[in-house]
Amino acid sequence: MSKGPGASQRVQFVKEYGVSGVSVGIATMTTNPVDVVKVRLQLAKAGKLALPTGLRPDGMVQTAVAIVRTEGLLALWSGWQASLARSFFYGGGPPG
């Protein structure tokens, strides 16, 4: 059974998308906690969300500590599914 012309190009295409998708996934999961803290801080400063501790947030660190103390460490990864899906669509393709 012979491989048709272009089979190696298809394999290369799949490899590039696979590697790109994995790298985007790792980057997304690594930076998701920062994004969660940033959004909570923005909402708290706008008066649309109170921190669970009742404190007014002074910055990223205080907001992150408040989230971890009241909701647990895994709360920093809340919303990771949507972030990962968005990342695959916007940055999952190979560069170029």
All heavy atoms as an XYZ file, in Angstrom:
700
protein
N       0.850     -1.166      0.000
C       0.000      0.000      0.000
C       0.899      1.232      0.000
O       1.739      1.390      0.862
C      -0.892     -0.031      1.238
C      -1.804      1.112      1.281
S      -3.093      1.151      2.559
C      -2.911     -0.203      3.597
N       0.730      2.055     -0.994
C       1.582      3.240     -1.094
C       0.837      4.459     -0.572
O      -0.378      4.553     -0.672
C       2.013      3.466     -2.543
O       0.889      3.813     -3.320
N       1.617      5.334     -0.043
C       1.046      6.596      0.416
C       0.926      7.503     -0.793
O       1.824      7.595     -1.607
C       1.938      7.247      1.470
C       2.036      6.442      2.740
C       2.927      7.144      3.725
C       3.040      6.331      4.999
N       3.914      6.958      5.966
N      -0.192      8.188     -0.885
C      -0.407      9.070     -2.019
C       0.462     10.311     -1.924
O       1.072     10.602     -0.895
N       0.547     11.026     -3.032
C       1.310     12.275     -2.991
C       0.658     13.242     -2.012
O      -0.556     13.327     -1.907
C       1.236     12.799     -4.424
C       0.057     12.121     -5.029
C      -0.092     10.811     -4.318
N       1.459     13.899     -1.254
C       0.949     14.858     -0.288
C       0.724     14.271      1.087
O       0.342     14.983      2.007
N       0.934     12.959      1.235
C       0.738     12.333      2.545
C       1.711     12.903      3.563
O       1.344     13.163      4.704
C       0.891     10.812      2.449
N       2.942     13.127      3.143
C       3.926     13.683      4.083
C       3.580     15.128      4.442
O       3.843     15.577      5.550
C       5.343     13.604      3.514
O       5.449     14.405      2.355
N       2.960     15.841      3.507
C       2.538     17.212      3.800
C       1.408     17.213      4.822
O       1.363     18.060      5.706
C       2.087     17.922      2.528
C       3.216     18.258      1.589
C       2.702     18.881      0.304
O       1.542     18.709     -0.060
N       3.582     19.588     -0.382
N       0.496     16.244      4.715
C      -0.602     16.148      5.682
C      -0.071     15.798      7.068
O      -0.518     16.344      8.066
C      -1.630     15.113      5.225
C      -2.516     15.603      4.101
C      -3.672     14.652      3.874
N      -3.224     13.345      3.432
C      -3.179     12.937      2.169
N      -3.579     13.752      1.211
N      -2.755     11.735      1.859
N       0.897     14.890      7.115
C       1.492     14.517      8.393
C       2.194     15.721      9.007
O       2.059     15.990     10.206
C       2.475     13.329      8.221
C       3.296     13.111      9.479
C       1.728     12.072      7.834
N       2.919     16.481      8.206
C       3.617     17.672      8.689
C       2.612     18.700      9.203
O       2.821     19.313     10.249
C       4.476     18.285      7.580
C       5.293     19.472      8.018
C       6.321     19.115      9.069
O       6.791     17.977      9.154
N       6.678     20.072      9.892
N       1.514     18.879      8.491
C       0.463     19.816      8.884
C      -0.112     19.423     10.249
O      -0.272     20.263     11.141
C      -0.632     19.822      7.807
C      -1.799     20.704      8.118
C      -1.728     22.067      7.902
C      -2.981     20.165      8.615
C      -2.801     22.891      8.176
C      -4.066     20.977      8.891
C      -3.974     22.339      8.668
N      -0.410     18.137     10.430
C      -0.969     17.652     11.693
C       0.045     17.829     12.818
O      -0.307     18.238     13.928
C      -1.411     16.177     11.563
C      -1.748     15.578     12.913
C      -2.590     16.064     10.604
N       1.313     17.549     12.560
C       2.353     17.726     13.576
C       2.456     19.189     14.004
O       2.545     19.491     15.187
C       3.716     17.259     13.053
C       3.906     15.778     13.047
C       5.309     15.447     12.555
C       5.532     13.966     12.443
N       6.875     13.670     11.931
N       2.444     20.098     13.040
C       2.559     21.524     13.355
C       1.372     21.994     14.194
O       1.547     22.728     15.165
C       2.665     22.348     12.076
C       4.003     22.236     11.392
C       4.077     23.031     10.104
O       3.112     23.754      9.782
O       5.104     22.943      9.419
N       0.174     21.578     13.819
C      -1.000     21.969     14.595
C      -0.993     21.335     15.977
O      -1.394     21.956     16.960
C      -2.301     21.622     13.863
C      -2.806     22.777     13.056
C      -2.444     22.923     11.729
C      -3.608     23.740     13.622
C      -2.886     23.991     10.984
C      -4.061     24.817     12.896
C      -3.697     24.937     11.562
O      -4.126     26.012     10.854
N      -0.513     20.119     16.074
C      -0.430     19.448     17.365
C       0.531     20.137     18.303
O       0.203     20.424     19.464
N       1.725     20.429     17.823
C       2.728     21.105     18.650
C       2.261     22.502     19.022
O       2.391     22.932     20.169
C       4.093     21.164     17.913
C       5.069     22.079     18.618
C       4.674     19.763     17.780
N       1.683     23.201     18.073
C       1.185     24.547     18.346
C       0.056     24.512     19.367
O       0.014     25.326     20.300
C       0.706     25.190     17.047
O       0.231     26.485     17.278
N      -0.847     23.558     19.229
C      -1.961     23.443     20.162
C      -1.497     23.128     21.579
O      -2.002     23.700     22.549
N      -0.526     22.234     21.699
C      -0.001     21.892     23.024
C       0.682     23.096     23.663
O       0.483     23.386     24.845
C       0.964     20.691     22.939
C       1.732     20.494     24.231
C       0.204     19.425     22.591
N       1.465     23.829     22.890
C       2.161     24.991     23.456
C       1.180     26.088     23.871
O       1.337     26.710     24.922
C       3.202     25.539     22.477
O       2.591     26.016     21.304
N       0.139     26.294     23.079
C      -0.881     27.279     23.443
C      -1.620     26.826     24.703
O      -1.920     27.631     25.587
C      -1.863     27.508     22.271
C      -3.118     28.210     22.726
C      -1.199     28.299     21.177
N      -1.886     25.540     24.800
C      -2.563     25.010     25.982
C      -1.749     25.191     27.247
O      -2.270     25.586     28.292
N      -0.453     24.922     27.164
C       0.426     25.096     28.327
C       0.487     26.563     28.732
O       0.387     26.901     29.918
C       1.828     24.542     28.032
C       1.772     23.014     27.927
C       2.835     24.971     29.100
C       3.044     22.380     27.409
N       0.621     27.433     27.752
C       0.680     28.870     28.054
C      -0.624     29.350     28.690
O      -0.605     30.131     29.653
C       0.964     29.658     26.778
N      -1.747     28.870     28.184
C      -3.049     29.281     28.726
C      -3.219     28.820     30.162
O      -3.652     29.586     31.028
C      -4.186     28.723     27.848
O      -4.055     29.266     26.542
C      -5.538     29.080     28.415
N      -2.895     27.569     30.428
C      -3.058     27.038     31.784
C      -2.085     27.700     32.763
O      -2.383     27.814     33.947
C      -2.870     25.524     31.787
C      -3.949     24.791     31.012
S      -5.623     25.150     31.566
C      -5.641     24.265     33.097
N      -0.947     28.152     32.273
C       0.031     28.823     33.124
C      -0.408     30.238     33.471
O      -0.220     30.702     34.589
C       1.409     28.863     32.426
O       1.797     27.520     32.116
C       2.459     29.502     33.293
N      -1.001     30.926     32.512
C      -1.364     32.329     32.736
C      -2.799     32.533     33.206
O      -3.167     33.649     33.569
C      -1.150     33.155     31.447
O      -1.957     32.611     30.400
C       0.308     33.158     31.034
N      -3.622     31.488     33.219
C      -5.022     31.638     33.629
C      -5.176     32.232     35.029
O      -6.034     33.086     35.231
C      -5.769     30.309     33.514
C      -7.256     30.504     33.584
O      -7.865     31.051     32.674
N      -7.853     30.061     34.682
N      -4.375     31.815     36.034
C      -4.529     32.431     37.355
C      -4.334     33.946     37.343
O      -5.047     34.676     38.035
C      -3.466     31.734     38.199
C      -3.282     30.412     37.547
C      -3.443     30.686     36.080
N      -3.396     34.421     36.555
C      -3.167     35.868     36.471
C      -4.397     36.553     35.872
O      -4.818     37.614     36.335
C      -1.905     36.180     35.636
C      -1.723     37.674     35.455
C      -0.682     35.566     36.278
N      -4.989     35.933     34.879
C      -6.175     36.500     34.248
C      -7.358     36.524     35.215
O      -8.105     37.506     35.269
C      -6.525     35.697     32.991
C      -7.510     36.416     32.093
O      -7.382     37.649     31.941
O      -8.406     35.752     31.550
N      -7.534     35.462     35.999
C      -8.618     35.414     36.983
C      -8.451     36.535     38.007
O      -9.396     37.260     38.322
C      -8.670     34.034     37.685
C      -9.584     34.066     38.895
C      -9.116     32.959     36.703
N      -7.247     36.703     38.522
C      -6.983     37.744     39.521
C      -7.212     39.124     38.914
O      -7.823     40.001     39.530
C      -5.556     37.610     40.093
C      -5.207     38.793     40.975
C      -5.409     36.304     40.859
N      -6.754     39.308     37.678
C      -6.914     40.607     37.006
C      -8.390     40.973     36.861
O      -8.791     42.097     37.170
C      -6.248     40.574     35.632
C      -6.472     41.835     34.806
C      -6.180     41.603     33.345
C      -7.171     40.622     32.798
N      -7.676     40.821     31.493
N      -9.203     40.022     36.423
C     -10.627     40.302     36.217
C     -11.313     40.586     37.552
O     -12.112     41.525     37.669
C     -11.306     39.130     35.474
C     -12.815     39.274     35.493
C     -10.791     39.052     34.051
N     -10.993     39.800     38.577
C     -11.604     40.037     39.892
C     -11.205     41.409     40.436
O     -12.012     42.109     41.032
C     -11.173     38.956     40.882
C     -11.564     37.560     40.483
C     -12.944     37.204     41.038
N     -13.236     35.807     40.762
C     -13.167     34.839     41.644
N     -12.838     35.082     42.892
N     -13.449     33.599     41.282
N      -9.964     41.787     40.245
C      -9.490     43.095     40.703
C     -10.205     44.219     39.959
O     -10.636     45.200     40.568
C      -7.973     43.202     40.518
C      -7.314     44.502     40.940
C      -7.523     44.764     42.424
C      -5.822     44.454     40.622
N     -10.358     44.073     38.658
C     -11.058     45.087     37.872
C     -12.511     45.226     38.326
O     -13.022     46.337     38.466
C     -11.011     44.734     36.383
C      -9.654     44.897     35.752
C      -9.605     44.361     34.331
O     -10.365     43.476     33.960
N      -8.681     44.889     33.547
N     -13.180     44.096     38.548
C     -14.575     44.146     38.984
C     -14.701     44.737     40.384
O     -15.631     45.500     40.664
C     -15.193     42.745     38.946
C     -15.422     42.166     37.556
C     -15.851     40.709     37.656
C     -16.444     42.983     36.797
N     -13.768     44.401     41.265
C     -13.815     44.938     42.634
C     -13.586     46.448     42.635
O     -14.270     47.189     43.343
C     -12.776     44.237     43.505
N     -12.654     46.912     41.833
C     -12.380     48.347     41.780
C     -13.530     49.116     41.148
O     -13.755     50.272     41.456
C     -11.073     48.619     41.053
C      -9.879     48.155     41.852
C      -8.650     48.946     41.531
C      -7.525     48.457     42.412
N      -6.776     49.501     43.000
N     -14.283     48.463     40.266
C     -15.442     49.114     39.638
C     -16.664     49.053     40.540
O     -17.707     49.612     40.209
C     -15.751     48.449     38.302
N     -16.552     48.360     41.667
C     -17.663     48.254     42.599
C     -18.698     47.215     42.208
O     -19.784     47.176     42.766
N     -18.377     46.372     41.251
C     -19.330     45.364     40.785
C     -19.123     44.012     41.451
O     -19.904     43.101     41.238
C     -19.219     45.209     39.275
C     -19.596     46.478     38.547
C     -19.552     46.315     37.072
C     -19.957     47.644     36.442
N     -20.152     47.551     35.041
N     -18.071     43.905     42.254
C     -17.787     42.645     42.938
C     -17.062     42.968     44.231
O     -16.098     43.724     44.232
C     -16.897     41.749     42.060
C     -16.418     40.445     42.672
C     -17.565     39.447     42.708
C     -15.265     39.880     41.870
N     -17.537     42.404     45.308
C     -16.847     42.581     46.588
C     -15.947     41.379     46.805
O     -16.331     40.245     46.532
C     -17.855     42.688     47.724
N     -14.747     41.636     47.275
C     -13.871     40.518     47.607
C     -14.470     39.774     48.784
O     -15.091     40.383     49.658
C     -12.470     41.023     47.966
C     -11.609     41.486     46.808
C     -10.276     42.004     47.317
C     -11.377     40.379     45.814
N     -14.299     38.476     48.819
C     -14.892     37.701     49.905
C     -14.424     38.138     51.296
O     -15.137     37.971     52.268
C     -14.435     36.272     49.608
C     -14.102     36.264     48.162
C     -13.646     37.646     47.839
N     -13.248     38.723     51.374
C     -12.738     39.159     52.675
C     -13.344     40.475     53.110
O     -13.180     40.883     54.252
C     -11.205     39.320     52.613
O     -10.888     40.279     51.607
C     -10.522     38.013     52.329
N     -14.026     41.162     52.216
C     -14.606     42.456     52.530
C     -13.603     43.590     52.423
O     -13.942     44.744     52.615
N     -12.375     43.278     52.117
C     -11.339     44.296     51.988
C     -11.379     44.924     50.609
O     -11.768     44.297     49.633
C      -9.949     43.680     52.211
C      -9.695     43.035     53.565
C      -8.350     42.326     53.549
C      -9.734     44.081     54.660
N     -10.959     46.150     50.553
C     -10.803     46.801     49.253
C      -9.445     46.373     48.705
O      -8.433     46.523     49.379
C     -10.874     48.309     49.414
C     -10.820     49.031     48.105
C     -11.210     50.500     48.301
N     -10.991     51.209     47.077
C     -11.909     51.338     46.135
N     -13.088     50.802     46.305
N     -11.662     52.004     45.039
N      -9.409     45.840     47.505
C      -8.141     45.328     46.981
C      -7.150     46.444     46.686
O      -7.502     47.467     46.111
C      -8.549     44.607     45.698
C      -9.810     45.281     45.277
C     -10.496     45.705     46.547
N      -5.922     46.226     47.120
C      -4.857     47.190     46.830
C      -4.037     46.769     45.634
O      -3.251     47.542     45.116
C      -3.937     47.337     48.043
C      -4.607     48.103     49.169
O      -5.486     48.925     48.878
O      -4.250     47.862     50.328
N      -4.165     45.543     45.197
C      -3.379     45.089     44.060
C      -3.595     43.618     43.772
O      -4.447     42.958     44.369
N      -2.788     43.139     42.858
C      -2.908     41.752     42.403
C      -2.638     40.758     43.525
O      -3.347     39.757     43.651
C      -1.940     41.498     41.243
C      -2.198     42.296     39.992
S      -3.403     41.598     38.877
C      -2.626     40.150     38.272
N      -1.619     41.018     44.315
C      -1.241     40.056     45.351
C      -2.344     39.932     46.398
O      -2.737     38.826     46.770
C       0.108     40.435     45.990
C       0.429     39.531     47.164
C       1.227     40.389     44.954
N      -2.856     41.062     46.874
C      -3.918     41.015     47.883
C      -5.169     40.341     47.330
O      -5.837     39.575     48.023
C      -4.260     42.413     48.375
C      -5.279     42.401     49.495
C      -5.611     43.784     49.998
O      -5.085     44.778     49.508
N      -6.495     43.866     50.965
N      -5.482     40.588     46.080
C      -6.642     39.955     45.459
C      -6.429     38.452     45.337
O      -7.331     37.663     45.644
C      -6.911     40.575     44.075
O      -7.077     41.990     44.225
C      -8.138     39.982     43.425
N      -5.243     38.037     44.910
C      -4.941     36.605     44.783
C      -5.006     35.916     46.138
O      -5.574     34.820     46.266
C      -3.572     36.410     44.152
N      -4.452     36.541     47.156
C      -4.482     35.957     48.500
C      -5.919     35.821     48.991
O      -6.296     34.799     49.574
C      -3.628     36.803     49.475
C      -3.856     36.390     50.910
C      -2.155     36.685     49.113
N      -6.747     36.835     48.744
C      -8.150     36.784     49.168
C      -8.889     35.646     48.459
O      -9.676     34.933     49.083
C      -8.833     38.120     48.880
N      -8.623     35.456     47.182
C      -9.275     34.376     46.435
C      -8.860     33.018     46.997
O      -9.694     32.149     47.243
C      -8.944     34.472     44.929
C      -9.583     35.718     44.320
C      -9.400     33.217     44.192
C      -9.107     36.034     42.911
N      -7.562     32.837     47.214
C      -7.055     31.549     47.708
C      -7.570     31.265     49.113
O      -7.973     30.136     49.419
C      -5.517     31.510     47.655
C      -4.975     30.291     48.358
C      -5.032     31.553     46.208
N      -7.593     32.273     49.976
C      -8.054     32.061     51.359
C      -9.530     31.705     51.430
O      -9.936     30.921     52.280
C      -7.802     33.312     52.195
C      -6.381     33.449     52.625
C      -6.217     34.611     53.568
N      -4.819     34.744     53.958
C      -4.301     35.827     54.472
N      -5.056     36.894     54.679
N      -3.023     35.866     54.794
N     -10.338     32.302     50.600
C     -11.782     32.093     50.712
C     -12.326     31.003     49.794
O     -13.290     30.339     50.142
C     -12.540     33.406     50.433
O     -12.187     33.862     49.123
C     -12.213     34.448     51.474
N     -11.717     30.833     48.622
C     -12.257     29.885     47.649
C     -11.350     28.689     47.400
O     -11.762     27.737     46.751
C     -12.514     30.598     46.324
C     -13.499     31.741     46.429
C     -13.628     32.488     45.122
O     -13.728     31.830     44.063
O     -13.629     33.726     45.157
N     -10.116     28.775     47.855
C      -9.170     27.692     47.627
C      -8.272     27.959     46.428
O      -8.574     28.800     45.575
N      -7.190     27.232     46.378
C      -6.185     27.429     45.326
C      -6.742     27.172     43.924
O      -6.411     27.879     42.968
C      -4.973     26.526     45.592
C      -3.783     26.698     44.674
C      -3.205     28.102     44.808
C      -2.722     25.660     44.980
N      -7.584     26.176     43.791
C      -8.111     25.832     42.461
C      -9.013     26.913     41.876
O      -9.269     26.910     40.666
C      -8.843     24.494     42.515
C      -7.954     23.280     42.767
C      -8.787     22.016     42.814
C      -6.870     23.166     41.710
N      -9.479     27.840     42.696
C     -10.313     28.939     42.182
C      -9.539     29.816     41.203
O     -10.137     30.481     40.357
C     -10.843     29.791     43.330
N      -8.209     29.791     41.301
C      -7.399     30.582     40.364
C      -7.480     30.031     38.942
O      -7.128     30.713     37.990
C      -5.942     30.628     40.826
C      -5.699     31.379     42.133
C      -4.244     31.256     42.544
C      -6.104     32.833     42.013
N      -7.931     28.795     38.808
C      -8.077     28.200     37.480
C      -9.536     28.147     37.041
O      -9.866     27.457     36.091
C      -7.443     26.807     37.443
C      -5.966     26.895     37.280
C      -5.280     26.966     36.100
C      -4.993     26.955     38.312
N      -3.937     27.073     36.344
C      -3.730     27.065     37.703
C      -5.049     26.939     39.697
C      -2.564     27.150     38.430
C      -3.878     27.021     40.417
C      -2.654     27.118     39.779
N     -10.402     28.892     37.718
C     -11.800     28.898     37.287
C     -11.883     29.524     35.895
O     -11.175     30.476     35.580
C     -12.679     29.659     38.282
O     -12.273     31.001     38.380
N     -12.710     28.947     35.073
C     -12.870     29.443     33.709
C     -11.811     28.957     32.744
O     -11.736     29.442     31.608
N     -11.020     27.977     33.155
C      -9.934     27.519     32.272
C     -10.457     26.872     30.996
O      -9.798     26.945     29.954
C      -8.985     26.578     33.005
C      -9.582     25.252     33.386
C     -10.183     24.940     34.566
C      -9.651     24.069     32.583
N     -10.623     23.642     34.548
C     -10.311     23.069     33.343
C      -9.219     23.759     31.299
C     -10.544     21.799     32.855
C      -9.461     22.482     30.813
C     -10.102     21.517     31.591
N     -11.644     26.283     31.053
C     -12.177     25.624     29.865
C     -12.415     26.633     28.737
O     -12.041     26.391     27.585
C     -13.484     24.882     30.185
C     -13.338     23.796     31.219
C     -13.638     24.275     32.637
O     -13.547     25.458     32.946
N     -13.991     23.346     33.506
N     -13.039     27.736     29.076
C     -13.310     28.762     28.062
C     -12.012     29.390     27.561
O     -11.860     29.649     26.364
C     -14.225     29.836     28.638
N     -11.078     29.609     28.470
C      -9.781     30.180     28.070
C      -9.050     29.248     27.123
O      -8.461     29.687     26.132
C      -8.911     30.447     29.293
O      -9.480     31.418     30.114
N      -9.084     27.963     27.422
C      -8.388     26.990     26.590
C      -9.027     26.885     25.211
O      -8.333     26.871     24.194
C      -8.393     25.635     27.291
C      -7.412     24.594     26.803
C      -5.980     25.102     26.931
C      -7.570     23.317     27.603
N     -10.351     26.864     25.171
C     -11.049     26.795     23.883
C     -10.740     28.027     23.038
O     -10.453     27.915     21.840
C     -12.552     26.664     24.110
N     -10.789     29.195     23.655
C     -10.484     30.440     22.936
C      -9.058     30.426     22.410
O      -8.788     30.794     21.267
C     -10.713     31.640     23.854
C     -10.442     32.974     23.182
C     -10.579     34.139     24.149
N      -9.584     34.047     25.205
C      -9.855     33.983     26.496
N     -11.100     34.002     26.918
N      -8.903     33.909     27.386
N      -8.140     29.962     23.236
C      -6.729     29.938     22.838
C      -6.488     29.018     21.652
O      -5.707     29.341     20.768
C      -5.861     29.489     24.011
O      -5.951     30.409     25.054
N      -7.146     27.867     21.633
C      -6.956     26.948     20.512
C      -7.455     27.551     19.208
O      -6.849     27.373     18.161
C      -7.653     25.618     20.765
C      -6.878     24.692     21.667
C      -7.506     24.051     22.704
C      -5.525     24.480     21.465
C      -6.807     23.198     23.538
C      -4.822     23.633     22.304
C      -5.456     22.987     23.322
N      -8.557     28.287     19.279
C      -9.080     28.881     18.049
C      -8.257     30.081     17.590
O      -8.050     30.273     16.394
C     -10.539     29.289     18.227
C     -11.482     28.125     18.198
C     -12.143     27.719     19.333
C     -11.673     27.418     17.026
C     -12.997     26.636     19.313
C     -12.522     26.325     16.982
C     -13.189     25.939     18.130
N      -7.778     30.881     18.516
C      -7.046     32.083     18.138
C      -5.553     31.851     17.945
O      -4.918     32.525     17.156
C      -7.243     33.196     19.164
C      -8.613     33.793     19.129
C      -9.390     33.880     20.261
C      -9.147     34.287     17.954
C     -10.662     34.419     20.234
C     -10.414     34.823     17.904
C     -11.162     34.888     19.040
O     -12.422     35.426     19.015
N      -4.987     30.935     18.683
C      -3.538     30.765     18.594
C      -3.093     29.343     18.392
O      -1.926     29.028     18.528
N      -4.018     28.447     18.058
C      -3.664     27.039     17.937
C      -2.991     26.668     16.635
O      -2.417     25.601     16.525
N      -3.053     27.531     15.670
C      -2.436     27.213     14.371
C      -0.952     27.501     14.383
O      -0.452     28.266     15.191
N      -0.235     26.842     13.497
C       1.201     27.090     13.424
C       1.478     28.513     12.933
O       0.679     29.075     12.180
C       1.711     26.059     12.426
C       0.522     25.685     11.629
C      -0.675     25.876     12.502
N       2.563     29.099     13.370
C       2.883     30.458     12.925
C       3.169     30.476     11.427
O       3.677     29.522     10.869
C       4.120     30.833     13.728
C       4.712     29.542     14.177
C       3.583     28.551     14.241
N       2.835     31.590     10.838
C       3.177     31.735      9.426
C       2.039     31.778      8.510
O       0.932     31.647      8.597
